[in-house]
Amino acid sequence: MSNIAIFASGSGSNAEQIMTYFSEHPQRGRVVALLSNKSDAYALERAKKWGVESYVFSAKELRESPEVVLNYLSSKGVDFIVLAGFMLLVPTALVRQYEGRIVNIHPALLPKYGGKGMYGDRVHSAVIAAGEELSGITIHYVNECYDEGAYIFQASVAITQGDTAESLAEKIHALEHKHYPEVIARVIGEVIG
Ligand code: GRF
């Protein structure tokens, strides 16, 4: 059984779906920690509600002393990391330690609309400005570059007349909530068992 850590910088609606899913399917994994680089992230409130321990670090700490975060993860027995709206680049030391056991979700159909600076409504605004008919989600392994690890899963949604960055964000969130927890559980089943 896997011990999962979630990294989240913002609202944490995906984190909450994941905590809900694994509390309902405890045989598939257990969320043991939620880590954030933002002490005011709403994701931390959600973790508290679910009785999940939280750990806050600064961007500088993560960049300059990743071993501190690694030690924390190891003290919790973490063997799988889920990024859910985590805004920082994951340092090499973490990527290496958790290679093949660290995943992210991106709110677009990569390889388009990804990379540094492409997050949140910026993604959805760019998709709409380009006149795309489809957008979607990409769940992928994490490597040392933003949004470039191997893809695990994609799902798409139609963009309809009158869609705004806001309305598209809502559709994308619904898609994320539907798929991310199950895809995580499937990957854990394959790589950890
Ligand atoms: C999601 O859209 C995810 O794709 C992106 O960041 C957003 C996080 O949303 N990486 P939330 O904090 O889970 O609500």
Residues whose N, C-alpha, C, O or C-beta is under 5 A from the ligand:
A	BS01	GRF	G10 S11 G12 S13 N14 A15 A84 G85 I105 H106 P107
